Amino acid sequence: MRIGLIGAMAAEIEALLSAMEEKTQEQIGRFVFYLGKISGVDCVLVQCGIGKVAAAVCTQTLLLKFEPDAVVNLGVAGGIGREIRIGDLVLSEQVVEHDMNTTAIGDPQGYLSGLDLVYIKSDPRLLSVFAETAELLGIRVHRGVIATGDLFVSSAKQAQKLAERFSAKACEMEGGSVGHTCYLMNVPFLVLRSISDNADDLAKVDYPQFVTESAKRYGALIRSALPRIASVFSREEVQ
């Protein structure tokens, strides 16, 4: 089994890159793909860059070139809601692209034309394994909607709109595109976000302060979860 791991920034993949054994790399365009083993599981790790287009192009390249059995988009995000604290983990039950807007012709906000969807569901097996592993490690975990858009949400008003429109628990700039691409290619995916700020008027202050610390938190989580994911997928293949 092979798992694809995608982070937007160098700080988001450094811990996993350090943990990767038997490492090789291959550059395709501007993307550098690192191949090797993490916790004994074959993985492909890549930094996609910030934003929806970069994330989609990187994901498609990963899927076509390296054919992973599943993809995990990891990184940091702004938390939405009083119960979501800095350092918590949010796992995507669903992703939504909040800046998709064809409401002028009668569609709901976030509607993906051609797919006839607003929300794209994550893989329940990945969701279950990561949630259980996080709880074992003592990490506060939330499951719900992660909202993606080409916008750094930095006001309480913006965050409140995402909560009201989509019941979002976190917002960021890549996960929805990763999920959208995986959905089109029939590849299981999950978006995993460690909370670095509260997507409010203090986000510009909190984000730089906590981004590295938040990124480190899920490094241990992913290393612990990978063997369990491989076991779950292998059992299903045998059945």
Secondary structure, DSSP 8 states (H G I E B T S, - for coil): -EEEEEESSHHHHHHHHHH-EEEEEEEETTEEEEEEEETTEEEEEEE--SSHHHHHHHHHHHHHHH--SEEEEEEEEEE-STT--TT-EEEEEEEEETT---GGGT--TT-BTTTTBS-EE--HHHHHHHHHHHHHTT--EEEEEEEE-SS---SHHHHHHHHHHH-EEEEESSHHHHHHHHHHTT--EEEEEEEEE-SSTTHHHHHHHHHHHHHHHHHHHHHHHHHHHHHHHHHHHH-
